Amino acid sequence: MPIVVTLDEMLVRRKVKSRDLAAHVGITEANLSLLKSGKVKGVRFETLSAICDYLQCQPGDLLAWVPQEGEEPASEIGA
């Protein structure tokens, strides 16, 4: 999957425990674990907003796009 979740890195940088974040956001630790591992198909904007609020970060600090092998960035397609 070309979208990589970097939530673990932000938790380390902010010195925040997963259980504290899960409690603040209102999701289970199991669901937070699935999100951290990238094993979810989506995340609600409300959840993403609550995570960003608690960690004082931007959504781009938690998600990264990594092109798959052989995939061209959109700016180069059709050039």
C-alpha positions in Angstrom: 0.0 0.0 0.0 1.5 3.4 -1.0 0.1 5.2 2.1 2.3 4.6 5.2 1.1 5.4 8.7 3.8 7.0 10.8 1.8 7.4 14.0 4.3 5.3 16.0 7.1 7.7 15.2 4.9 10.7 16.3 4.0 8.9 19.6 7.7 8.4 20.3 8.5 12.0 19.5 5.7 13.3 21.7 6.4 10.8 24.4 2.8 9.7 24.4 1.5 6.2 25.3 -0.9 4.5 22.9 -3.4 4.0 25.8 -3.5 7.7 26.6 -4.0 8.6 23.0 -6.8 6.0 22.5 -8.6 7.2 25.6 -8.4 10.8 24.5 -9.6 10.0 20.9 -12.3 7.6 22.1 -11.2 4.5 20.3 -10.0 1.2 21.7 -6.3 0.4 22.0 -6.9 -2.5 19.6 -8.3 -0.1 16.9 -5.4 2.3 17.5 -3.0 -0.6 17.1 -4.6 -1.5 13.8 -4.3 2.1 12.6 -0.6 2.3 13.7 0.1 -0.9 11.7 -1.6 0.4 8.6 -4.1 -2.5 8.6 -7.1 -0.3 8.2 -8.8 0.8 4.9 -9.6 4.2 6.2 -9.7 6.6 9.1 -12.5 9.1 9.9 -11.6 12.7 9.6 -13.0 13.2 13.1 -10.6 10.5 14.5 -7.7 12.0 12.5 -8.5 15.4 13.8 -8.7 14.2 17.5 -5.3 12.5 17.1 -3.7 15.6 15.6 -5.2 17.8 18.3 -3.8 15.5 21.1 -0.4 15.2 19.4 -0.3 18.8 18.2 0.6 17.8 14.7 -0.7 17.9 11.1 -2.2 14.9 9.3 0.9 14.9 7.0 3.0 14.1 10.1 1.0 10.9 10.5 0.6 9.7 6.9 3.1 9.5 4.1 2.7 8.5 0.4 5.4 6.1 -0.8 5.2 5.3 -4.5 5.1 1.6 -5.3 7.8 0.2 -7.5 7.3 1.3 -11.1 4.7 4.0 -10.1 5.3 7.5 -11.4 4.3 10.6 -9.5 1.2 12.3 -11.0 3.3 15.4 -12.0 5.3 13.2 -14.4 2.3 11.3 -15.9 1.5 12.5 -19.4 4.5 14.9 -19.5 
